[in-house]
Every structure is written in structure tokens, then in C-alpha cells.
């Protein structure tokens, strides 16, 4: 499968790495269109892919075109590709907040895939939610499943409204999790743990808790109660979190991200 990336930033590079590692595409079948010369050099040297500064040159011979630019760079990318894509090509956009309608209009084509991956895709542990325009073919969808599946888990939704919601949860969520990790480590250091030990304890605790939740099938509240002994240390810590309104703060973060995603698309 020949794949063209329009944009060679962090997420584009993560996708390139996963596609090569999973055998979905060979390095020689990937071209990255990237305006920054240093990034082009980096991608070529590290991953062995072809690069160009001209987007439509990158897309010309591709089976799949992946729009991997920031939302503010989408209009320029669409203008460069407008009227230049073929009917047999599959176009996938991972730009946050850019609707199918805007993509179809900007490209002057009806079949388009819109996806929202997240940064754990950099290690093949991503979560991607995606949808497709009504005109997208089964071949388009199958290509999308193959490519997005190389990043980790992928979920198709028929209604585009869920993409902005996923942007707020799984798209932005890693940022919140990393802040929580950072806060855990800093607090552990404050009470006297060496920083390297604190980091290991925190990462393994969070990783183990996630795997337990995944494999046990139990509700998070039930799992939380299992570790909360009456009058114990966990109960005391949870009381402090409730006093600080942690639930409300996390809810506000998710809602703020959702509202921002809608604002980007113009709602």
C-alpha cells in the first residue's frame, strides 16, 4: 500500500513508525509532504521514507493520503490538494475539529475518512475513533481499519458527533493522565521517595490498575472499594481528593476540550 502523509510532525511520524513496524507499508512506499526542511531530513534519515515540500507531489501516486497537519494548517493543505485527488485514492484526516463537510468541500471530493487518534499511538498503544462520509467505499473503510489498527485499537462510529467527544476524552486524555503522573511523582518525592523510584512506582501502579480494570470486567467504583479499607490510608486520601473536587475538575477538563473541538469546527 502506497501512503502519502501531508504533514510530518509528531503524530505523522508516529503513524509512519507503526505502519512500517506492523508491516502495513514498507518505507519505500511512504512519502511525507512536510514544509519544514529539518523534519524532512529527520524522517528520511530515521525511517527511510521519501519526503517532499510539495503536498500534491507526495499524494500523486499514493493509494492512501493522510492529512496529518495541525487544524490551522488544514486550509492550506486542502487548497494544495483540491481537485488533485483520484477517485480510487482513500483520504484520511486526523486533524482535530475539521468536519467531513469541510474536508469534502476543501478537497472537492465526497469520499473522506475522519479519524481522531491519540499520542499513545507512538508506541502502538493508541485509541482511534473514526467515521466516514456516506460516499466512502468499503475499500476506503477497509484501508482505514488497516492503517488505524496499526496504531492500536480503532473504533468506527456512524455518527460524526462522536468524533469531537472522542477528541475530548481519548484525544486530549493522555495530556491529563501525564499531568496526574507528574503530580503523583512530585508528591512522592515530597514525602521522601527518590525520584527514580517514585517514577517507577507511579508508572507501574497506573499501568497495573488499568490492566486490572480491563481484565476484571468490574466497575471502577467496585475496584476502588476493594482497595479502600475503613479508616485506612486510601480512604483518607480519597477524602482529600473529594474535598478538592477532583471529579468535578476532570469533568470540566473533558467538557472544555469538547467545547474547544466544536469551536474549531465552527459550531
C-alpha positions as CSV (number, residue, x, y, z in Angstrom):
1,X,0.0,0.0,0.0
2,X,1.4,3.4,-1.0
3,X,0.8,6.0,1.6
4,X,1.3,9.8,1.5
5,X,1.5,11.9,4.6
6,X,0.6,15.5,4.4
7,X,2.4,16.7,7.5
8,X,5.4,15.1,9.1
9,X,5.0,16.2,12.7
10,X,4.9,14.0,15.9
11,X,1.6,12.2,15.0
12,X,2.6,11.8,11.4
13,X,5.9,10.3,12.4
14,X,4.2,8.0,15.0
15,X,1.9,6.7,12.2
16,X,4.9,6.2,9.9
17,X,6.7,4.2,12.5
18,X,3.8,2.0,13.4
19,X,2.9,1.3,9.7
20,X,6.4,0.2,9.0
21,X,6.8,-1.8,12.2
22,X,3.5,-3.6,11.7
23,X,4.3,-4.4,8.0
24,X,1.3,-2.4,6.7
25,X,3.7,-0.5,4.4
26,X,7.3,-0.5,3.5
27,X,9.4,2.6,4.0
28,X,9.9,2.8,0.2
29,X,6.1,3.0,-0.2
30,X,5.7,6.1,2.1
31,X,6.1,9.7,1.1
32,X,5.8,12.6,3.6
33,X,4.9,16.1,2.5
34,X,6.5,18.4,5.0
35,X,7.2,22.2,4.8
36,X,10.0,22.2,7.4
37,X,13.3,21.1,5.9
38,X,14.7,19.8,9.2
39,X,11.7,17.5,9.7
40,X,12.0,16.2,6.1
41,X,15.7,15.3,6.8
42,X,14.8,13.7,10.1
43,X,12.0,11.5,8.6
44,X,14.2,10.4,5.7
45,X,17.2,9.6,7.9
46,X,15.3,7.9,10.7
47,X,12.6,6.0,8.8
48,X,13.9,5.8,5.3
49,X,10.8,7.4,3.7
50,X,10.8,9.7,0.8
51,X,10.0,13.4,1.5
52,X,8.9,16.5,-0.4
53,X,7.9,20.0,0.4
54,X,5.1,19.9,-2.2
55,X,2.0,18.2,-0.9
56,X,0.4,17.3,-4.2
57,X,3.6,15.7,-5.3
58,X,3.5,13.5,-2.2
59,X,-0.1,12.5,-2.9
60,X,0.2,11.9,-6.7
61,X,0.9,8.2,-6.7
62,X,-0.5,7.2,-3.3
63,X,-3.3,4.7,-2.6
64,X,-4.0,6.5,0.7
65,X,-3.5,10.2,1.6
66,X,-3.3,11.0,5.3
67,X,-3.8,14.6,6.3
68,X,-1.7,14.9,9.5
69,X,-1.3,18.6,9.8
70,X,-2.5,20.9,12.7
71,X,-6.0,22.3,12.3
72,X,-4.7,25.8,11.5
73,X,-2.7,24.3,8.6
74,X,-5.6,22.4,7.1
75,X,-6.9,25.1,4.8
76,X,-3.6,25.5,3.0
77,X,-3.2,21.7,2.7
78,X,-6.7,21.3,1.3
79,X,-6.2,24.1,-1.2
80,X,-3.0,22.4,-2.4
81,X,-4.8,19.1,-2.9
82,X,-8.2,20.4,-4.2
83,X,-9.1,18.7,-7.4
84,X,-5.9,16.7,-7.4
85,X,-7.0,13.5,-5.7
86,X,-8.3,10.5,-7.7
87,X,-11.5,8.5,-7.1
88,X,-9.5,5.4,-6.3
89,X,-7.5,7.1,-3.5
90,X,-8.5,7.0,0.1
91,X,-8.2,10.2,2.1
92,X,-7.9,10.1,5.9
93,X,-7.8,13.2,8.0
94,X,-6.6,13.2,11.6
95,X,-6.9,17.0,12.1
96,X,-8.9,17.8,15.3
97,X,-12.2,19.6,14.7
98,X,-12.1,19.6,10.9
99,X,-15.5,18.1,9.8
100,X,-16.2,15.8,7.0
101,X,-18.2,18.6,5.3
102,X,-15.1,20.9,5.4
103,X,-12.9,18.2,4.2
104,X,-15.2,17.3,1.3
105,X,-15.6,20.9,0.3
106,X,-11.9,21.7,0.6
107,X,-10.8,18.7,-1.4
108,X,-13.7,18.8,-3.9
109,X,-14.4,15.2,-3.3
110,X,-17.1,13.3,-1.5
111,X,-15.4,10.1,-0.1
112,X,-13.4,11.1,3.0
113,X,-12.4,9.4,6.3
114,X,-12.1,11.5,9.5
115,X,-10.2,10.0,12.5
116,X,-9.0,11.0,15.9
117,X,-6.0,9.0,17.1
118,X,-4.1,9.8,20.3
119,X,-0.4,10.1,21.3
120,X,0.0,6.5,22.7
121,X,-0.1,5.5,19.0
122,X,3.6,6.4,19.2
123,X,4.2,3.0,20.9
124,X,1.4,1.1,19.1
125,X,-1.0,1.6,22.1
126,X,-3.2,4.2,20.6
127,X,-7.0,4.6,20.7
128,X,-8.5,5.9,17.5
129,X,-12.2,6.8,16.8
130,X,-13.1,7.3,13.2
131,X,-16.0,7.9,10.8
132,X,-16.6,8.2,7.1
133,X,-18.7,10.2,4.7
134,X,-21.7,8.4,3.2
135,X,-19.8,8.2,-0.1
136,X,-16.8,6.4,1.3
137,X,-16.4,2.9,-0.2
138,X,-15.8,-0.4,1.5
139,X,-12.3,-0.3,0.2
140,X,-11.8,3.2,1.9
141,X,-13.1,1.8,5.2
142,X,-11.0,-1.4,5.0
143,X,-7.9,0.7,4.3
144,X,-8.8,2.9,7.2
145,X,-9.2,-0.1,9.5
146,X,-5.8,-1.5,8.5
147,X,-3.9,1.8,8.9
148,X,-5.6,2.9,12.1
149,X,-5.4,-0.6,13.6
150,X,-1.6,-0.4,13.3
151,X,-1.7,2.4,15.8
152,X,-3.5,0.3,18.5
153,X,-7.3,-0.1,18.9
154,X,-9.7,1.5,16.4
155,X,-13.4,2.1,16.7
156,X,-15.8,3.1,13.9
157,X,-18.7,5.4,14.6
158,X,-21.5,6.1,12.2
159,X,-22.4,9.5,13.6
160,X,-19.7,12.2,13.3
161,X,-20.8,13.9,16.5
162,X,-18.9,11.2,18.5
163,X,-15.6,12.3,17.0
164,X,-15.5,15.6,18.8
165,X,-16.5,13.8,22.0
166,X,-13.7,11.3,21.5
167,X,-11.3,14.2,20.9
168,X,-12.1,15.5,24.4
169,X,-11.7,12.1,26.0
170,X,-9.2,9.9,24.2
171,X,-7.6,12.6,22.1
172,X,-6.8,15.0,24.9
173,X,-7.0,12.4,27.7
174,X,-3.3,11.4,27.6
175,X,-2.4,15.0,28.5
176,X,-4.5,14.8,31.7
177,X,-3.0,11.4,32.5
178,X,0.5,12.7,32.1
179,X,-0.3,15.6,34.4
180,X,-1.6,13.1,37.0
181,X,1.6,11.0,36.7
182,X,3.7,14.1,37.1
183,X,1.7,15.2,40.2
184,X,2.0,11.7,41.7
185,X,5.7,11.6,41.2
186,X,6.2,15.1,42.7
187,X,4.1,14.3,45.7
188,X,6.1,11.0,46.2
189,X,9.3,13.0,46.1
190,X,8.0,15.5,48.6
191,X,7.3,12.7,51.2
192,X,10.9,11.4,50.7
193,X,11.0,8.9,47.9
194,X,13.9,9.1,45.4
195,X,12.6,10.4,42.1
196,X,13.6,7.4,40.0
197,X,11.9,5.1,42.5
198,X,8.8,7.4,42.6
199,X,8.5,7.3,38.8
200,X,8.7,3.5,38.7
201,X,6.1,3.1,41.5
202,X,3.7,5.5,39.8
203,X,4.0,4.1,36.3
204,X,3.6,0.5,37.4
205,X,0.7,1.5,39.7
206,X,-1.2,3.2,37.0
207,X,-0.4,0.6,34.4
208,X,-1.4,-2.2,36.7
209,X,-4.6,-0.5,37.7
210,X,-5.6,-0.1,34.1
211,X,-4.9,-3.7,33.3
212,X,-6.9,-4.8,36.3
213,X,-9.8,-2.7,35.2
214,X,-9.6,-4.1,31.6
215,X,-9.3,-7.7,32.6
216,X,-11.6,-7.9,35.7
217,X,-14.7,-6.5,34.0
218,X,-15.7,-4.9,37.2
219,X,-17.0,-1.3,37.6
220,X,-14.2,1.2,38.6
221,X,-16.2,2.0,41.8
222,X,-16.1,-1.7,42.8
223,X,-12.4,-1.8,42.2
224,X,-11.9,1.4,44.2
225,X,-13.9,-0.1,47.1
226,X,-11.7,-3.2,47.1
227,X,-8.6,-1.1,48.0
228,X,-10.4,1.2,50.4
229,X,-10.3,-0.2,53.9
230,X,-12.4,1.5,56.6
231,X,-10.3,4.2,58.3
232,X,-7.3,3.3,56.2
233,X,-4.8,5.3,54.2
234,X,-6.7,5.0,50.9
235,X,-9.9,6.3,52.5
236,X,-8.0,9.2,53.9
237,X,-6.5,10.1,50.5
238,X,-9.8,9.7,48.7
239,X,-11.4,12.0,51.2
240,X,-8.8,14.6,50.3
241,X,-9.4,14.2,46.6
242,X,-13.2,14.6,47.1
243,X,-12.6,17.7,49.1
244,X,-10.6,19.1,46.3
245,X,-13.4,18.2,43.9
246,X,-11.2,16.1,41.6
247,X,-14.3,14.6,39.9
248,X,-15.6,18.0,39.0
249,X,-12.3,19.2,37.8
250,X,-11.8,16.2,35.5
251,X,-15.3,16.7,34.2
252,X,-14.6,20.4,33.5
253,X,-11.5,19.4,31.6
254,X,-13.4,16.9,29.4
255,X,-16.2,19.4,28.7
256,X,-13.7,22.2,28.0
257,X,-12.0,20.0,25.4
258,X,-15.3,19.1,23.8
259,X,-16.3,22.8,23.6
260,X,-12.9,23.7,22.0
261,X,-13.3,20.9,19.5
262,X,-16.7,22.2,18.5
263,X,-15.3,25.8,18.3
264,X,-12.6,24.7,15.9
265,X,-15.2,23.2,13.5
266,X,-17.2,26.5,13.8
267,X,-20.2,25.4,15.8
